[in-house]
Amino acid sequence: LYDVAIGLSSTRIGLVLSAFALAAFLARLSTPFARAKLSSWTLLALAIACAACVFTLYPLVHSLTQLLTLSFVLGIALGGSQPNVMALLHEEVPPQQIAEAVGLRIALVNLTQFAIPLGFGVLGNAFGTLPLFWGYAFVLVASGGWRWRPRNSVSETG
């Protein structure tokens, strides 16, 4: 929606999408090396933070070079996330529940692949793309902040 709104041709939009795809491919190739240096949770936190930054900046840029760069950075962040999330599932879920966890993950991914583009299309048509990008960035930061919030080990009742 955004690339069309700023007047990019179909060819240039294809280049932006290709930058994302290339980066995602390279990220998946390099995931084992990244996991050797950083924990799965750290990689996930970095991916969330990076994606939030890209979604914050994306509606502010208009040049093809900037869009290609942001799409490439987003591809790096999100491309390594899928294998990393699968590794996390196998690390964190009890062995007897791995199939359930993977099935739930697949169901949620399929639901979001259907619902998010549909919802963003409707909302983008009504409000424009800037609130969508910033709203999505906020959701990413909020979800990441929830996961890494300080936890009290003692109940604070009474």
N, CA and C atoms as an extended XYZ file, in Angstrom:
474
Properties=species:S:1:pos:R:3:atomname:S:1:resname:S:1:resid:I:1 pbc="F F F"
N         0.816       -1.200        0.000 N   LEU     1
C         0.000        0.000        0.000 CA  LEU     1
C         0.860        1.265        0.000 C   LEU     1
N         1.888        1.261        0.846 N   TYR     2
C         2.702        2.469        0.976 CA  TYR     2
C         3.464        2.769       -0.303 C   TYR     2
N         4.086        1.742       -0.885 N   ASP     3
C         4.867        1.960       -2.103 CA  ASP     3
C         3.995        2.475       -3.242 C   ASP     3
N         2.777        1.987       -3.315 N   VAL     4
C         1.839        2.488       -4.330 CA  VAL     4
C         1.450        3.933       -4.001 C   VAL     4
N         1.226        4.207       -2.711 N   ALA     5
C         0.810        5.556       -2.293 CA  ALA     5
C         1.861        6.613       -2.615 C   ALA     5
N         3.153        6.246       -2.571 N   ILE     6
C         4.188        7.235       -2.881 CA  ILE     6
C         4.572        7.221       -4.353 C   ILE     6
N         3.859        6.410       -5.145 N   GLY     7
C         4.012        6.461       -6.593 CA  GLY     7
C         5.109        5.590       -7.190 C   GLY     7
N         5.530        4.546       -6.491 N   LEU     8
C         6.529        3.653       -7.080 CA  LEU     8
C         5.898        2.792       -8.171 C   LEU     8
N         6.664        2.521       -9.192 N   SER     9
C         6.191        1.646      -10.265 CA  SER     9
C         6.196        0.198       -9.772 C   SER     9
N         5.537       -0.655      -10.524 N   SER    10
C         5.503       -2.081      -10.179 CA  SER    10
C         6.903       -2.675      -10.149 C   SER    10
N         7.755       -2.244      -11.052 N   THR    11
C         9.133       -2.739      -11.099 CA  THR    11
C         9.880       -2.356       -9.838 C   THR    11
N         9.740       -1.132       -9.413 N   ARG    12
C        10.437       -0.674       -8.199 CA  ARG    12
C         9.870       -1.347       -6.947 C   ARG    12
N         8.583       -1.565       -6.912 N   ILE    13
C         7.989       -2.300       -5.790 CA  ILE    13
C         8.555       -3.724       -5.765 C   ILE    13
N         8.714       -4.318       -6.935 N   GLY    14
C         9.332       -5.644       -7.021 CA  GLY    14
C        10.758       -5.647       -6.495 C   GLY    14
N        11.504       -4.589       -6.756 N   LEU    15
C        12.863       -4.477       -6.213 CA  LEU    15
C        12.854       -4.405       -4.690 C   LEU    15
N        11.919       -3.653       -4.141 N   VAL    16
C        11.816       -3.535       -2.682 CA  VAL    16
C        11.492       -4.902       -2.076 C   VAL    16
N        10.555       -5.618       -2.682 N   LEU    17
C        10.216       -6.956       -2.200 CA  LEU    17
C        11.379       -7.927       -2.372 C   LEU    17
N        12.118       -7.779       -3.444 N   SER    18
C        13.277       -8.643       -3.685 CA  SER    18
C        14.374       -8.400       -2.665 C   SER    18
N        14.567       -7.154       -2.255 N   ALA    19
C        15.553       -6.859       -1.214 CA  ALA    19
C        15.192       -7.571        0.079 C   ALA    19
N        13.905       -7.571        0.411 N   PHE    20
C        13.441       -8.286        1.600 CA  PHE    20
C        13.713       -9.781        1.463 C   PHE    20
N        13.348      -10.350        0.318 N   ALA    21
C        13.515      -11.791        0.105 CA  ALA    21
C        14.989      -12.209        0.134 C   ALA    21
N        15.850      -11.434       -0.484 N   LEU    22
C        17.278      -11.733       -0.470 CA  LEU    22
C        17.822      -11.700        0.948 C   LEU    22
N        17.443      -10.683        1.700 N   ALA    23
C        17.909      -10.570        3.080 CA  ALA    23
C        17.395      -11.728        3.937 C   ALA    23
N        16.136      -12.123        3.739 N   ALA    24
C        15.582      -13.241        4.499 CA  ALA    24
C        16.339      -14.528        4.181 C   ALA    24
N        16.676      -14.724        2.915 N   PHE    25
C        17.451      -15.897        2.505 CA  PHE    25
C        18.828      -15.889        3.170 C   PHE    25
N        19.496      -14.752        3.135 N   LEU    26
C        20.821      -14.646        3.755 CA  LEU    26
C        20.744      -14.831        5.271 C   LEU    26
N        19.690      -14.317        5.881 N   ALA    27
C        19.520      -14.480        7.330 CA  ALA    27
C        19.345      -15.952        7.691 C   ALA    27
N        18.594      -16.676        6.885 N   ARG    28
C        18.410      -18.101        7.179 CA  ARG    28
C        19.697      -18.880        6.997 C   ARG    28
N        20.513      -18.467        6.044 N   LEU    29
C        21.811      -19.124        5.884 CA  LEU    29
C        22.724      -18.865        7.082 C   LEU    29
N        22.616      -17.676        7.635 N   SER    30
C        23.524      -17.306        8.718 CA  SER    30
C        22.974      -17.594       10.113 C   SER    30
N        21.761      -18.094       10.221 N   THR    31
C        21.161      -18.358       11.529 CA  THR    31
C        22.009      -19.277       12.409 C   THR    31
N        22.562      -20.373       11.893 N   PRO    32
C        23.385      -21.213       12.785 CA  PRO    32
C        24.584      -20.473       13.369 C   PRO    32
N        25.178      -19.587       12.597 N   PHE    33
C        26.325      -18.819       13.089 CA  PHE    33
C        25.881      -17.811       14.155 C   PHE    33
N        24.735      -17.183       13.930 N   ALA    34
C        24.211      -16.225       14.906 CA  ALA    34
C        23.841      -16.937       16.206 C   ALA    34
N        23.240      -18.117       16.101 N   ARG    35
C        22.845      -18.870       17.296 CA  ARG    35
C        24.057      -19.387       18.058 C   ARG    35
N        25.180      -19.528       17.391 N   ALA    36
C        26.400      -19.944       18.090 CA  ALA    36
C        26.931      -18.815       18.971 C   ALA    36
N        26.633      -17.573       18.629 N   LYS    37
C        27.128      -16.403       19.373 CA  LYS    37
C        26.109      -15.845       20.366 C   LYS    37
N        24.823      -15.940       20.024 N   LEU    38
C        23.772      -15.322       20.835 CA  LEU    38
C        22.695      -16.344       21.174 C   LEU    38
N        22.006      -16.136       22.280 N   SER    39
C        20.916      -17.041       22.648 CA  SER    39
C        19.716      -16.817       21.733 C   SER    39
N        18.836      -17.783       21.706 N   SER    40
C        17.626      -17.665       20.885 CA  SER    40
C        16.762      -16.498       21.333 C   SER    40
N        16.668      -16.287       22.650 N   TRP    41
C        15.865      -15.177       23.162 CA  TRP    41
C        16.476      -13.837       22.779 C   TRP    41
N        17.799      -13.742       22.802 N   THR    42
C        18.464      -12.498       22.408 CA  THR    42
C        18.234      -12.217       20.930 C   THR    42
N        18.336      -13.237       20.105 N   LEU    43
C        18.085      -13.059       18.673 CA  LEU    43
C        16.650      -12.620       18.420 C   LEU    43
N        15.711      -13.193       19.157 N   LEU    44
C        14.311      -12.805       18.995 CA  LEU    44
C        14.105      -11.351       19.428 C   LEU    44
N        14.724      -10.958       20.528 N   ALA    45
C        14.613       -9.567       20.991 CA  ALA    45
C        15.199       -8.607       19.961 C   ALA    45
N        16.330       -8.959       19.388 N   LEU    46
C        16.945       -8.118       18.355 CA  LEU    46
C        16.052       -8.019       17.121 C   LEU    46
N        15.443       -9.130       16.728 N   ALA    47
C        14.550       -9.123       15.567 CA  ALA    47
C        13.337       -8.237       15.815 C   ALA    47
N        12.760       -8.334       17.021 N   ILE    48
C        11.598       -7.501       17.351 CA  ILE    48
C        11.979       -6.027       17.356 C   ILE    48
N        13.109       -5.704       17.986 N   ALA    49
C        13.553       -4.310       18.048 CA  ALA    49
C        13.856       -3.766       16.658 C   ALA    49
N        14.519       -4.561       15.848 N   CYS    50
C        14.870       -4.137       14.493 CA  CYS    50
C        13.610       -3.916       13.649 C   CYS    50
N        12.665       -4.848       13.728 N   ALA    51
C        11.417       -4.707       12.975 CA  ALA    51
C        10.643       -3.472       13.432 C   ALA    51
N        10.609       -3.219       14.738 N   ALA    52
C         9.910       -2.030       15.244 CA  ALA    52
C        10.561       -0.757       14.712 C   ALA    52
N        11.886       -0.726       14.679 N   CYS    53
C        12.582        0.450       14.133 CA  CYS    53
C        12.269        0.646       12.653 C   CYS    53
N        12.284       -0.435       11.894 N   VAL    54
C        11.992       -0.331       10.458 CA  VAL    54
C        10.562        0.152       10.239 C   VAL    54
N         9.598       -0.406       10.984 N   PHE    55
C         8.209        0.021       10.804 CA  PHE    55
C         7.994        1.465       11.252 C   PHE    55
N         8.814        1.942       12.175 N   THR    56
C         8.724        3.339       12.586 CA  THR    56
C         9.253        4.258       11.484 C   THR    56
N        10.350        3.864       10.858 N   LEU    57
C        10.998        4.704        9.852 CA  LEU    57
C        10.367        4.597        8.459 C   LEU    57
N         9.812        3.453        8.140 N   TYR    58
C         9.350        3.184        6.769 CA  TYR    58
C         8.418        4.256        6.208 C   TYR    58
N         7.414        4.716        6.956 N   PRO    59
C         6.528        5.725        6.350 CA  PRO    59
C         7.150        7.115        6.220 C   PRO    59
N         8.349        7.290        6.752 N   LEU    60
C         9.002        8.595        6.688 CA  LEU    60
C         9.947        8.725        5.499 C   LEU    60
N        10.219        7.618        4.813 N   VAL    61
C        11.167        7.654        3.695 CA  VAL    61
C        10.410        7.558        2.369 C   VAL    61
N        11.013        8.156        1.335 N   HIS    62
C        10.365        8.164        0.031 CA  HIS    62
C        11.287        7.740       -1.107 C   HIS    62
N        12.585        7.659       -0.856 N   SER    63
C        13.483        7.309       -1.956 CA  SER    63
C        13.605        5.791       -2.068 C   SER    63
N        13.844        5.352       -3.267 N   LEU    64
C        13.975        3.919       -3.521 CA  LEU    64
C        15.140        3.331       -2.732 C   LEU    64
N        16.244        4.036       -2.661 N   THR    65
C        17.414        3.534       -1.932 CA  THR    65
C        17.094        3.324       -0.462 C   THR    65
N        16.402        4.266        0.140 N   GLN    66
C        16.029        4.133        1.552 CA  GLN    66
C        15.047        2.980        1.758 C   GLN    66
N        14.094        2.850        0.848 N   LEU    67
C        13.128        1.760        0.957 CA  LEU    67
C        13.810        0.398        0.786 C   LEU    67
N        14.759        0.318       -0.145 N   LEU    68
C        15.507       -0.928       -0.333 CA  LEU    68
C        16.299       -1.275        0.928 C   LEU    68
N        16.930       -0.277        1.508 N   THR    69
C        17.724       -0.506        2.722 CA  THR    69
C        16.847       -0.987        3.870 C   THR    69
N        15.731       -0.304        4.095 N   LEU    70
C        14.838       -0.707        5.178 CA  LEU    70
C        14.244       -2.093        4.938 C   LEU    70
N        13.891       -2.396        3.701 N   SER    71
C        13.349       -3.716        3.388 CA  SER    71
C        14.401       -4.803        3.602 C   SER    71
N        15.649       -4.493        3.263 N   PHE    72
C        16.733       -5.454        3.474 CA  PHE    72
C        16.939       -5.698        4.974 C   PHE    72
N        16.943       -4.623        5.757 N   VAL    73
C        17.108       -4.762        7.208 CA  VAL    73
C        15.954       -5.559        7.799 C   VAL    73
N        14.741       -5.291        7.347 N   LEU    74
C        13.582       -6.038        7.824 CA  LEU    74
C        13.688       -7.507        7.432 C   LEU    74
N        14.172       -7.772        6.227 N   GLY    75
C        14.356       -9.159        5.796 CA  GLY    75
C        15.365       -9.903        6.655 C   GLY    75
N        16.450       -9.225        7.028 N   ILE    76
C        17.442       -9.840        7.920 CA  ILE    76
C        16.792      -10.176        9.263 C   ILE    76
N        16.050       -9.213        9.811 N   ALA    77
C        15.421       -9.404       11.119 CA  ALA    77
C        14.399      -10.532       11.103 C   ALA    77
N        13.518      -10.502       10.128 N   LEU    78
C        12.434      -11.482       10.105 CA  LEU    78
C        12.834      -12.808        9.483 C   LEU    78
N        13.817      -12.783        8.597 N   GLY    79
C        14.237      -14.018        7.936 CA  GLY    79
C        14.815      -15.043        8.889 C   GLY    79
N        15.556      -14.587        9.865 N   GLY    80
C        16.131      -15.518       10.832 CA  GLY    80
C        15.176      -15.881       11.949 C   GLY    80
N        14.040      -15.201       12.025 N   SER    81
C        13.112      -15.438       13.128 CA  SER    81
C        12.427      -16.797       13.052 C   SER    81
N        12.028      -17.226       11.875 N   GLN    82
C        11.304      -18.494       11.754 CA  GLN    82
C        12.132      -19.666       12.254 C   GLN    82
N        13.357      -19.859       11.799 N   PRO    83
C        14.124      -20.972       12.355 CA  PRO    83
C        14.453      -20.766       13.833 C   PRO    83
N        14.618      -19.523       14.245 N   ASN    84
C        14.902      -19.243       15.646 CA  ASN    84
C        13.702      -19.576       16.531 C   ASN    84
N        12.501      -19.253       16.080 N   VAL    85
C        11.297      -19.581       16.853 CA  VAL    85
C        11.129      -21.098       16.943 C   VAL    85
N        11.419      -21.799       15.864 N   MET    86
C        11.344      -23.268       15.922 CA  MET    86
C        12.360      -23.823       16.927 C   MET    86
N        13.556      -23.256       16.953 N   ALA    87
C        14.558      -23.689       17.931 CA  ALA    87
C        14.082      -23.396       19.350 C   ALA    87
N        13.485      -22.216       19.543 N   LEU    88
C        12.955      -21.867       20.862 CA  LEU    88
C        11.868      -22.829       21.312 C   LEU    88
N        10.995      -23.192       20.385 N   LEU    89
C         9.951      -24.157       20.732 CA  LEU    89
C        10.567      -25.455       21.237 C   LEU    89
N        11.583      -25.920       20.561 N   HIS    90
C        12.217      -27.173       20.966 CA  HIS    90
C        13.019      -27.032       22.257 C   HIS    90
N        13.477      -25.824       22.567 N   GLU    91
C        14.205      -25.588       23.813 CA  GLU    91
C        13.266      -25.421       25.003 C   GLU    91
N        12.143      -24.755       24.810 N   GLU    92
C        11.295      -24.331       25.918 CA  GLU    92
C        10.093      -25.239       26.188 C   GLU    92
N         9.635      -25.964       25.205 N   VAL    93
C         8.427      -26.776       25.354 CA  VAL    93
C         8.826      -28.193       25.772 C   VAL    93
N         8.067      -28.775       26.706 N   PRO    94
C         8.359      -30.170       27.074 CA  PRO    94
C         8.273      -31.082       25.847 C   PRO    94
N         9.141      -32.086       25.774 N   PRO    95
C         9.204      -32.936       24.573 CA  PRO    95
C         7.864      -33.551       24.170 C   PRO    95
N         7.034      -33.891       25.129 N   GLN    96
C         5.755      -34.519       24.793 CA  GLN    96
C         4.746      -33.527       24.214 C   GLN    96
N         5.055      -32.227       24.246 N   GLN    97
C         4.130      -31.213       23.740 CA  GLN    97
C         4.671      -30.449       22.525 C   GLN    97
N         5.774      -30.919       21.962 N   ILE    98
C         6.372      -30.226       20.814 CA  ILE    98
C         5.391      -30.176       19.636 C   ILE    98
N         4.750      -31.300       19.333 N   ALA    99
C         3.831      -31.320       18.191 CA  ALA    99
C         2.688      -30.330       18.389 C   ALA    99
N         2.170      -30.231       19.600 N   GLU   100
C         1.111      -29.267       19.884 CA  GLU   100
C         1.609      -27.839       19.672 C   GLU   100
N         2.791      -27.545       20.182 N   ALA   101
C         3.349      -26.197       20.064 CA  ALA   101
C         3.598      -25.826       18.605 C   ALA   101
N         4.143      -26.747       17.840 N   VAL   102
C         4.404      -26.478       16.422 CA  VAL   102
C         3.081      -26.306       15.674 C   VAL   102
N         2.091      -27.130       15.985 N   GLY   103
C         0.774      -27.000       15.361 CA  GLY   103
C         0.118      -25.670       15.686 C   GLY   103
N         0.228      -25.236       16.941 N   LEU   104
C        -0.322      -23.938       17.332 CA  LEU   104
C         0.405      -22.813       16.623 C   LEU   104
N         1.724      -22.920       16.523 N   ARG   105
C         2.509      -21.902       15.807 CA  ARG   105
C         2.074      -21.809       14.350 C   ARG   105
N         1.898      -22.942       13.694 N   ILE   106
C         1.477      -22.953       12.294 CA  ILE   106
C         0.082      -22.337       12.144 C   ILE   106
N        -0.813      -22.678       13.057 N   ALA   107
C        -2.163      -22.116       13.003 CA  ALA   107
C        -2.133      -20.603       13.174 C   ALA   107
N        -1.339      -20.120       14.126 N   LEU   108
C        -1.244      -18.666       14.343 CA  LEU   108
C        -0.607      -17.960       13.152 C   LEU   108
N         0.420      -18.555       12.565 N   VAL   109
C         1.062      -17.955       11.383 CA  VAL   109
C         0.057      -17.874       10.235 C   VAL   109
N        -0.677      -18.947       10.002 N   ASN   110
C        -1.665      -18.934        8.919 CA  ASN   110
C        -2.776      -17.923        9.178 C   ASN   110
N        -3.209      -17.810       10.435 N   LEU   111
C        -4.237      -16.830       10.771 CA  LEU   111
C        -3.731      -15.415       10.515 C   LEU   111
N        -2.511      -15.116       10.948 N   THR   112
C        -1.989      -13.763       10.757 CA  THR   112
C        -1.701      -13.470        9.287 C   THR   112
N        -1.323      -14.474        8.514 N   GLN   113
C        -1.090      -14.248        7.082 CA  GLN   113
C        -2.391      -13.911        6.358 C   GLN   113
N        -3.504      -14.307        6.922 N   PHE   114
C        -4.802      -13.972        6.345 CA  PHE   114
C        -5.341      -12.671        6.934 C   PHE   114
N        -5.343      -12.555        8.266 N   ALA   115
C        -6.026      -11.459        8.937 CA  ALA   115
C        -5.277      -10.128        8.853 C   ALA   115
N        -3.959      -10.145        9.007 N   ILE   116
C        -3.224       -8.881        9.027 CA  ILE   116
C        -3.302       -8.147        7.689 C   ILE   116
N        -3.036       -8.788        6.557 N   PRO   117
C        -3.178       -8.037        5.298 CA  PRO   117
C        -4.605       -7.537        5.056 C   PRO   117
N        -5.576       -8.342        5.410 N   LEU   118
C        -6.971       -7.924        5.247 CA  LEU   118
C        -7.274       -6.722        6.135 C   LEU   118
N        -6.920       -6.816        7.404 N   GLY   119
C        -7.163       -5.714        8.333 CA  GLY   119
C        -6.384       -4.468        7.970 C   GLY   119
N        -5.103       -4.642        7.583 N   PHE   120
C        -4.293       -3.483        7.214 CA  PHE   120
C        -4.816       -2.832        5.936 C   PHE   120
N        -5.338       -3.620        5.029 N   GLY   121
C        -5.914       -3.050        3.810 CA  GLY   121
C        -7.113       -2.174        4.122 C   GLY   121
N        -7.979       -2.664        4.981 N   VAL   122
C        -9.166       -1.898        5.365 CA  VAL   122
C        -8.764       -0.640        6.132 C   VAL   122
N        -7.889       -0.806        7.143 N   LEU   123
C        -7.471        0.339        7.950 CA  LEU   123
C        -6.622        1.327        7.149 C   LEU   123
N        -5.769        0.817        6.272 N   GLY   124
C        -4.950        1.693        5.439 CA  GLY   124
C        -5.785        2.533        4.506 C   GLY   124
N        -6.851        1.945        3.990 N   ASN   125
C        -7.762        2.686        3.119 CA  ASN   125
C        -8.488        3.778        3.899 C   ASN   125
N        -8.808        3.491        5.152 N   ALA   126
C        -9.553        4.453        5.959 CA  ALA   126
C        -8.668        5.547        6.559 C   ALA   126
N        -7.472        5.181        7.036 N   PHE   127
C        -6.654        6.127        7.804 CA  PHE   127
C        -5.307        6.462        7.179 C   PHE   127
N        -4.923        5.776        6.115 N   GLY   128
C        -3.597        5.970        5.537 CA  GLY   128
C        -2.608        4.972        6.136 C   GLY   128
N        -1.412        4.979        5.598 N   THR   129
C        -0.447        3.954        6.002 CA  THR   129
C         0.380        4.325        7.224 C   THR   129
N         0.604        5.594        7.486 N   LEU   130
C         1.446        5.994        8.612 CA  LEU   130
C         0.953        5.435        9.946 C   LEU   130
N        -0.326        5.556       10.303 N   PRO   131
C        -0.775        4.989       11.571 CA  PRO   131
C        -0.621        3.469       11.631 C   PRO   131
N        -0.718        2.812       10.485 N   LEU   132
C        -0.545        1.353       10.468 CA  LEU   132
C         0.883        0.962       10.813 C   LEU   132
N         1.840        1.605       10.172 N   PHE   133
C         3.241        1.290       10.452 CA  PHE   133
C         3.578        1.588       11.907 C   PHE   133
N         3.175        2.738       12.399 N   TRP   134
C         3.509        3.107       13.770 CA  TRP   134
C         2.744        2.257       14.779 C   TRP   134
N         1.523        1.887       14.442 N   GLY   135
C         0.765        0.986       15.317 CA  GLY   135
C         1.412       -0.388       15.403 C   GLY   135
N         1.871       -0.877       14.273 N   TYR   136
C         2.538       -2.179       14.259 CA  TYR   136
C         3.850       -2.112       15.028 C   TYR   136
N         4.595       -1.022       14.885 N   ALA   137
C         5.833       -0.837       15.648 CA  ALA   137
C         5.525       -0.817       17.146 C   ALA   137
N         4.453       -0.134       17.529 N   PHE   138
C         4.062       -0.085       18.937 CA  PHE   138
C         3.730       -1.480       19.457 C   PHE   138
N         2.983       -2.250       18.687 N   VAL   139
C         2.631       -3.608       19.103 CA  VAL   139
C         3.898       -4.460       19.289 C   VAL   139
N         4.855       -4.316       18.376 N   LEU   140
C         6.107       -5.062       18.511 CA  LEU   140
C         6.862       -4.667       19.773 C   LEU   140
N         6.973       -3.374       20.024 N   VAL   141
C         7.682       -2.910       21.224 CA  VAL   141
C         6.943       -3.357       22.487 C   VAL   141
N         5.631       -3.239       22.472 N   ALA   142
C         4.843       -3.631       23.647 CA  ALA   142
C         4.970       -5.125       23.909 C   ALA   142
N         4.916       -5.935       22.869 N   SER   143
C         5.026       -7.382       23.075 CA  SER   143
C         6.427       -7.761       23.525 C   SER   143
N         7.438       -7.106       22.966 N   GLY   144
C         8.806       -7.374       23.405 CA  GLY   144
C         9.029       -6.888       24.820 C   GLY   144
N         8.471       -5.733       25.159 N   GLY   145
C         8.594       -5.210       26.512 CA  GLY   145
C         7.914       -6.097       27.531 C   GLY   145
N         6.786       -6.686       27.148 N   TRP   146
C         6.087       -7.589       28.058 CA  TRP   146
C         6.947       -8.805       28.357 C   TRP   146
N         7.581       -9.352       27.345 N   ARG   147
C         8.400      -10.556       27.538 CA  ARG   147
C         9.612      -10.276       28.416 C   ARG   147
N        10.228       -9.123       28.242 N   TRP   148
C        11.464       -8.841       28.958 CA  TRP   148
C        11.267       -7.886       30.146 C   TRP   148
N        10.027       -7.804       30.630 N   ARG   149
C         9.773       -6.957       31.789 CA  ARG   149
C        10.410       -7.576       33.039 C   ARG   149
N        10.750       -6.752       34.022 N   PRO   150
C        11.272       -7.315       35.284 CA  PRO   150
C        10.186       -8.109       35.984 C   PRO   150
N        10.561       -9.215       36.536 N   ARG   151
C         9.600      -10.066       37.228 CA  ARG   151
C         9.974      -10.123       38.706 C   ARG   151
N         8.950      -10.039       39.537 N   ASN   152
C         9.170      -10.178       40.976 CA  ASN   152
C         9.044      -11.638       41.361 C   ASN   152
N         9.946      -12.111       42.180 N   SER   153
C         9.878      -13.507       42.600 CA  SER   153
C         8.993      -13.689       43.807 C   SER   153
N         8.655      -12.590       44.512 N   VAL   154
C         7.814      -12.662       45.693 CA  VAL   154
C         6.492      -11.986       45.377 C   VAL   154
N         5.418      -12.597       45.786 N   SER   155
C         4.094      -12.003       45.560 CA  SER   155
C         3.977      -10.695       46.325 C   SER   155
N         3.347       -9.701       45.712 N   GLU   156
C         3.216       -8.393       46.346 CA  GLU   156
C         1.800       -8.170       46.857 C   GLU   156
N         1.161       -9.207       47.342 N   THR   157
C        -0.192       -9.049       47.887 CA  THR   157
C        -0.104       -8.716       49.356 C   THR   157
N        -0.984       -7.809       49.804 N   GLY   158
C        -1.200       -7.488       51.173 CA  GLY   158
C        -0.127       -6.892       51.919 C   GLY   158
